[in-house]
């Protein structure tokens, strides 16, 4: 079968690989009909989240049709159309029973202390072959699959695999209440769904901070007040627009590949931090292999963490869903402690949110088509990766069509 395979930092390829097989009685084999490219995939290829195991199939978003089930999978049968949650969970350990599917004690082959197990991730996450392929093995399939109704298309369903639950999770961790003011850093696909979730939760104002025009235009359509950090200082602007108080809730939807401004008032205020940012990059990504304009790590890993801590009001809540590697050791703890902030962060418990969010898509309350901008065949997956990584004009979220 065809699959997108990680070979080295800066080196991914569309290859012919062996079809997956049932390995345990709790497995299922799913024939993928759609997958997607996520910003987290870019962290892996750029070398800022790893290390990776050579030969791992990438991708953690998938929709498809069940082809085969193990003898202990009793709630699915061949022919069922399903969405695959990005994180893998057993469903019966104490963490899963409490809704912390991303901290499952049994899913990660490296042991319970290794943390979240997810498709197409680094060594520490399994690794488990991912979903940018024609077929995939799904462990603990009785929990790791969710049936799809006929009235939800693949294009709508693919966002349920990761980006929509993660955005909702970020807003929920921020403890948004009606009337709150909220700042969301990052208007990538996850950030956009965070904005939508904040609006659904009753936020009176949502500020969206980014610098890519297409992303900010979508954020504005979703109800956010946009701030371009290349032309404005987000800290100054947010304080100006909140009467000098700051926001009640702030959400980091960027993570390790953040960048600092290259011009404007924000750059002038923080240009003396460029060496510190460079040192951070060298620490978390000692090995990088840029190729032209591709696979270039973000140049300011802690930029969003710093801005977020500065703009949130005293006693507010700081939610982090942007991905950071274990080696990241930079955080503005002094600001956070002295403002009595509450911090919530972590990997999304996707399986917990999918049924509820599916109903919001069915009702039309959430429209995935507002975020998905490009649909490409799996055969053009490498080119799609490159365009998405370069943030080419119009490329906000990429669906990969795997089969008809």
C-alpha positions as CSV (number, residue, x, y, z in Angstrom):
1,X,0.0,0.0,0.0
2,X,1.0,3.7,-0.3
3,X,2.0,5.7,2.8
4,X,3.8,8.8,3.8
5,X,6.9,7.7,5.7
6,X,9.4,9.5,7.9
7,X,13.0,8.7,6.9
8,X,14.9,11.5,8.6
9,X,14.5,15.1,9.8
10,X,13.7,17.0,6.6
11,X,13.1,13.7,4.7
12,X,9.6,12.3,4.2
13,X,8.6,10.1,1.3
14,X,5.5,8.5,-0.3
15,X,6.5,4.8,-0.3
16,X,5.1,1.3,-1.0
17,X,4.9,-0.4,2.4
18,X,3.4,-3.7,3.7
19,X,-0.3,-3.7,4.5
20,X,-1.0,-3.7,8.3
21,X,-2.2,-6.9,9.9
22,X,-4.2,-7.8,13.0
23,X,-1.6,-8.2,15.8
24,X,-3.8,-8.5,18.8
25,X,-7.4,-9.6,19.2
26,X,-8.4,-6.0,20.1
27,X,-7.1,-4.6,16.8
28,X,-9.0,-3.5,13.7
29,X,-7.8,-2.8,10.2
30,X,-9.3,0.3,8.7
31,X,-9.2,1.2,5.0
32,X,-8.6,4.9,5.0
33,X,-10.7,7.2,2.8
34,X,-9.4,10.5,4.2
35,X,-6.5,11.7,6.3
36,X,-5.0,15.2,6.9
37,X,-1.8,17.1,7.6
38,X,-1.4,18.7,11.0
39,X,1.0,21.3,12.4
40,X,2.2,18.6,14.8
41,X,3.3,16.6,11.7
42,X,5.5,19.6,10.8
43,X,7.1,19.6,14.2
44,X,8.2,16.1,13.6
45,X,9.7,16.7,10.1
46,X,11.4,20.0,11.2
47,X,13.1,18.2,14.1
48,X,11.5,20.2,17.0
49,X,9.5,17.2,18.3
50,X,11.1,13.8,18.5
51,X,13.3,11.8,18.2
52,X,11.5,9.9,15.5
53,X,11.9,6.2,14.5
54,X,13.0,5.9,10.9
55,X,10.3,4.2,8.8
56,X,7.3,5.4,10.9
57,X,4.2,6.1,8.8
58,X,3.1,9.7,9.6
59,X,-0.3,11.1,10.3
60,X,-2.8,11.0,13.2
61,X,-6.0,12.0,11.6
62,X,-8.2,9.5,9.8
63,X,-11.6,8.5,8.5
64,X,-12.3,5.2,6.8
65,X,-14.1,1.9,6.6
66,X,-13.5,-1.1,8.8
67,X,-12.0,-3.9,6.8
68,X,-11.2,-6.5,9.5
69,X,-11.6,-6.8,13.3
70,X,-9.9,-8.9,15.9
71,X,-12.0,-11.5,17.9
72,X,-12.3,-9.2,20.9
73,X,-13.7,-6.2,19.0
74,X,-17.4,-6.8,19.5
75,X,-19.0,-3.4,18.6
76,X,-17.7,-3.0,15.0
77,X,-17.9,-5.1,11.9
78,X,-16.4,-4.9,8.4
79,X,-18.1,-2.2,6.4
80,X,-18.6,0.2,9.3
81,X,-17.6,3.8,8.5
82,X,-15.6,5.4,11.3
83,X,-13.4,8.2,12.5
84,X,-10.2,7.4,14.3
85,X,-9.3,9.5,17.4
86,X,-5.7,10.7,17.2
87,X,-4.7,9.5,20.7
88,X,-4.8,5.8,21.5
89,X,-6.5,4.5,24.6
90,X,-7.6,1.2,26.1
91,X,-10.8,2.4,27.6
92,X,-10.6,0.4,30.9
93,X,-7.7,1.7,32.9
94,X,-8.4,4.3,35.6
95,X,-7.3,7.2,33.4
96,X,-9.5,6.2,30.5
97,X,-12.5,5.7,32.9
98,X,-11.9,9.2,34.2
99,X,-11.9,10.7,30.7
100,X,-8.1,11.1,30.5
101,X,-7.7,9.0,27.4
102,X,-4.5,10.7,26.4
103,X,-2.9,9.4,29.6
104,X,-3.9,5.7,29.2
105,X,-1.9,3.3,31.2
106,X,-1.9,0.5,28.6
107,X,-1.8,2.0,25.1
108,X,1.9,3.1,24.9
109,X,4.2,0.2,24.1
110,X,7.0,2.0,26.1
111,X,5.0,1.6,29.3
112,X,2.6,3.6,31.4
113,X,5.2,6.3,32.4
114,X,6.0,7.1,28.8
115,X,2.8,9.2,28.4
116,X,0.5,9.7,25.5
117,X,0.4,7.2,22.7
118,X,-0.7,8.5,19.3
119,X,-0.6,7.6,15.7
120,X,2.4,8.6,13.6
121,X,4.3,10.1,16.6
122,X,7.9,10.0,17.9
123,X,9.6,7.1,19.6
124,X,8.3,8.0,23.0
125,X,4.7,7.8,21.8
126,X,5.1,4.1,20.7
127,X,5.7,4.6,17.9
128,X,2.5,3.4,16.2
129,X,2.2,3.7,12.4
130,X,0.1,6.6,11.4
131,X,-2.9,7.3,9.2
132,X,-1.5,9.0,6.1
133,X,-1.8,5.7,4.4
134,X,-4.2,3.5,2.5
135,X,-4.8,1.3,5.5
136,X,-4.1,1.4,9.2
137,X,-4.0,-0.9,12.3
138,X,-6.1,0.6,15.1
139,X,-5.2,-0.8,18.6
140,X,-8.0,-1.1,21.2
141,X,-10.5,-0.6,18.3
142,X,-13.6,-1.0,20.5
143,X,-12.6,2.4,22.0
144,X,-10.4,3.7,19.3
145,X,-13.1,3.9,16.6
146,X,-16.2,6.0,16.5
147,X,-19.0,5.2,14.1
148,X,-20.0,8.0,11.6
149,X,-23.6,8.8,10.5
150,X,-24.3,8.9,6.8
151,X,-25.0,12.6,6.8
152,X,-21.4,13.5,7.9
153,X,-19.0,13.6,5.0
154,X,-15.3,12.7,5.1
155,X,-14.4,16.4,4.9
156,X,-16.6,17.1,8.0
157,X,-15.5,14.0,9.8
158,X,-11.8,14.4,9.4
159,X,-11.7,17.4,11.8
160,X,-13.1,15.1,14.6
161,X,-10.0,13.1,14.6
162,X,-7.8,15.8,16.2
163,X,-8.2,19.5,15.5
164,X,-11.8,20.1,16.5
165,X,-11.5,18.1,19.8
166,X,-8.2,19.7,20.6
167,X,-9.5,23.2,20.0
168,X,-12.5,22.5,22.2
169,X,-10.3,21.0,24.8
170,X,-8.2,24.1,24.9
171,X,-11.2,26.3,25.4
172,X,-12.6,24.0,28.1
173,X,-9.3,24.0,30.0
174,X,-9.4,27.8,29.9
175,X,-12.6,27.6,31.9
176,X,-14.4,30.0,29.7
177,X,-17.6,31.4,31.1
178,X,-20.2,33.7,29.5
179,X,-18.9,37.2,29.4
180,X,-15.2,36.3,29.6
181,X,-12.6,38.0,27.4
182,X,-10.3,35.5,25.8
183,X,-7.0,35.7,23.8
184,X,-6.1,32.8,21.4
185,X,-2.5,32.8,20.2
186,X,-2.3,31.1,16.8
187,X,-4.9,30.9,14.1
188,X,-3.9,27.6,12.6
189,X,-6.6,24.9,12.3
190,X,-6.6,24.1,16.0
191,X,-6.6,27.8,17.0
192,X,-9.5,28.4,14.7
193,X,-11.6,25.7,16.4
194,X,-10.5,27.1,19.7
195,X,-11.9,30.4,18.7
196,X,-15.2,28.8,17.6
197,X,-15.4,26.9,20.9
198,X,-14.7,30.0,22.9
199,X,-17.6,31.7,21.1
200,X,-19.9,28.7,21.7
201,X,-19.0,28.9,25.4
202,X,-20.2,32.5,25.6
203,X,-17.0,34.5,25.5
204,X,-17.9,38.2,24.9
205,X,-14.6,39.0,23.3
206,X,-12.1,36.7,21.6
207,X,-8.8,38.2,20.4
208,X,-6.9,36.2,17.8
209,X,-3.2,36.8,17.4
210,X,-1.4,35.6,14.2
211,X,0.4,37.1,11.2
212,X,-1.0,35.1,8.3
213,X,-3.7,36.9,6.4
214,X,-5.8,33.9,5.4
215,X,-5.9,32.5,8.9
216,X,-6.9,35.9,10.4
217,X,-9.6,36.3,7.9
218,X,-11.2,33.0,8.9
219,X,-10.7,33.9,12.6
220,X,-12.6,37.2,12.0
221,X,-15.4,35.3,10.3
222,X,-15.6,33.0,13.4
223,X,-16.2,36.1,15.6
224,X,-12.6,37.0,16.7
225,X,-11.0,40.5,16.9
226,X,-7.7,40.0,15.0
227,X,-4.2,41.2,15.9
228,X,-1.3,40.9,13.4
229,X,1.9,40.6,15.6
230,X,4.1,41.7,12.6
231,X,2.4,45.2,12.6
232,X,1.1,45.5,16.2
233,X,2.3,44.7,19.7
234,X,-0.2,42.1,20.9
235,X,0.5,42.9,24.5
236,X,-0.1,46.6,24.1
237,X,-3.1,46.1,21.9
238,X,-4.9,43.7,24.2
239,X,-4.4,45.9,27.2
240,X,-5.6,48.9,25.2
241,X,-8.8,47.0,24.2
242,X,-9.5,45.6,27.7
243,X,-9.2,48.9,29.6
244,X,-5.8,48.1,30.9
245,X,-7.0,44.9,32.6
246,X,-5.9,42.1,30.3
247,X,-8.0,39.1,29.3
248,X,-9.7,36.6,31.6
249,X,-8.4,33.6,29.7
250,X,-5.5,33.0,27.4
251,X,-4.9,30.0,25.1
252,X,-1.6,28.9,23.5
253,X,-2.5,27.1,20.3
254,X,1.0,27.5,18.7
255,X,3.6,25.4,20.6
256,X,7.2,24.8,20.0
257,X,7.5,26.3,16.4
258,X,6.5,29.8,17.4
259,X,8.2,32.7,15.7
260,X,8.9,36.2,16.9
261,X,8.0,39.3,14.9
262,X,10.4,40.6,12.3
263,X,9.2,44.2,12.3
264,X,6.8,46.6,14.0
265,X,6.4,47.6,17.6
266,X,6.5,44.1,19.0
267,X,9.9,43.5,17.4
268,X,11.3,46.7,18.7
269,X,10.2,45.9,22.2
270,X,11.7,42.4,22.2
271,X,14.5,42.4,19.7
272,X,17.1,42.1,22.5
273,X,15.7,38.5,23.1
274,X,16.8,37.1,19.8
275,X,19.9,35.5,21.2
276,X,17.8,33.9,24.0
277,X,15.4,32.5,21.4
278,X,18.3,31.2,19.3
279,X,19.7,29.3,22.3
280,X,16.2,27.8,22.9
281,X,16.1,26.6,19.3
282,X,19.5,25.0,19.5
283,X,18.6,23.2,22.7
284,X,15.3,21.7,21.5
285,X,16.4,21.1,17.9
286,X,20.1,20.4,17.8
287,X,19.6,18.6,14.5
288,X,17.7,20.3,11.7
289,X,17.8,19.8,7.9
290,X,16.0,22.7,6.2
291,X,15.4,22.3,2.4
292,X,15.0,25.6,0.7
293,X,12.0,27.2,2.4
294,X,10.9,23.9,3.9
295,X,11.4,22.3,7.3
296,X,12.6,25.4,9.1
297,X,12.0,25.4,12.9
298,X,10.3,28.3,14.5
299,X,12.8,30.9,15.7
300,X,11.3,31.7,19.1
301,X,10.0,28.6,21.0
302,X,8.9,30.5,24.1
303,X,7.5,33.6,22.4
304,X,3.8,32.7,22.8
305,X,4.3,31.5,26.3
306,X,5.8,34.9,27.2
307,X,3.1,37.0,25.4
308,X,0.3,34.8,26.9
309,X,1.5,35.2,30.4
310,X,1.8,39.0,29.9
311,X,-1.7,39.6,28.5
312,X,-3.8,37.5,30.9
313,X,-5.3,39.4,33.9
314,X,-4.4,38.7,37.5
315,X,-6.2,35.6,38.7
316,X,-6.9,34.5,35.1
317,X,-6.4,31.1,33.5
318,X,-3.7,30.0,31.1
319,X,-4.5,27.1,28.8
320,X,-1.8,25.4,26.7
321,X,-2.6,23.0,23.8
322,X,0.4,24.0,21.6
323,X,2.8,21.0,21.5
324,X,6.1,21.1,23.3
325,X,8.8,18.4,23.5
326,X,10.0,17.0,26.8
327,X,13.3,18.8,26.4
328,X,11.6,22.2,26.5
329,X,12.5,23.9,29.8
330,X,11.6,27.5,29.2
331,X,8.5,29.1,30.8
332,X,7.8,32.5,32.3
333,X,7.1,31.1,35.8
334,X,7.8,34.3,37.6
335,X,5.1,36.3,35.7
336,X,2.6,33.4,36.1
337,X,3.3,32.9,39.8
338,X,3.1,36.6,40.7
339,X,-0.2,37.1,38.9
340,X,-1.9,34.1,40.7
341,X,-2.6,32.4,37.3
342,X,-4.2,29.0,37.0
343,X,-2.5,26.8,34.4
344,X,-4.1,23.9,32.5
345,X,-2.3,22.1,29.7
346,X,-1.9,18.8,28.0
347,X,-2.6,16.4,25.2
348,X,-6.3,16.2,24.2
349,X,-8.5,13.3,25.3
350,X,-10.0,13.1,21.8
351,X,-12.3,10.1,22.4
352,X,-14.0,12.0,25.2
353,X,-15.2,14.9,22.9
354,X,-15.9,13.3,19.6
355,X,-19.6,12.2,20.1
356,X,-20.6,15.6,21.4
357,X,-18.8,17.5,18.7
358,X,-20.2,15.2,16.0
359,X,-23.7,16.3,17.0
360,X,-22.6,20.0,16.7
361,X,-21.5,19.2,13.1
362,X,-24.7,17.5,12.4
363,X,-26.7,20.4,13.6
364,X,-24.7,22.9,11.5
365,X,-23.4,24.7,14.6
366,X,-19.8,23.9,13.6
367,X,-18.9,24.0,9.9
368,X,-15.5,22.2,9.2
369,X,-15.6,23.6,5.6
370,X,-14.7,27.0,7.1
371,X,-11.3,25.7,8.1
372,X,-10.4,23.1,5.5
373,X,-9.0,25.0,2.6
374,X,-7.3,22.3,0.4
375,X,-8.2,18.8,-0.6
376,X,-5.4,16.8,-2.2
377,X,-4.9,13.1,-3.1
378,X,-2.5,11.0,-1.0
379,X,-0.4,10.6,-4.1
380,X,0.4,14.4,-3.9
381,X,1.0,14.2,-0.2
382,X,4.6,15.3,-0.2
383,X,3.9,18.4,-2.3
384,X,1.0,19.2,0.0
385,X,3.3,18.9,3.1
386,X,5.7,21.3,1.5
387,X,3.0,23.9,0.6
388,X,1.5,23.6,4.1
389,X,4.9,23.9,5.7
390,X,5.7,27.1,3.7
391,X,2.3,28.5,4.7
392,X,1.6,29.2,1.0
393,X,-1.2,31.5,0.2
394,X,-4.5,29.8,1.0
395,X,-3.1,26.7,2.7
396,X,-4.7,26.6,6.1
397,X,-5.8,23.0,6.5
398,X,-5.1,20.1,4.1
399,X,-7.4,17.1,3.8
400,X,-5.7,14.1,2.0
401,X,-8.2,12.0,0.0
402,X,-6.9,8.4,0.3
403,X,-9.6,6.4,-1.6
404,X,-12.9,6.9,-3.3
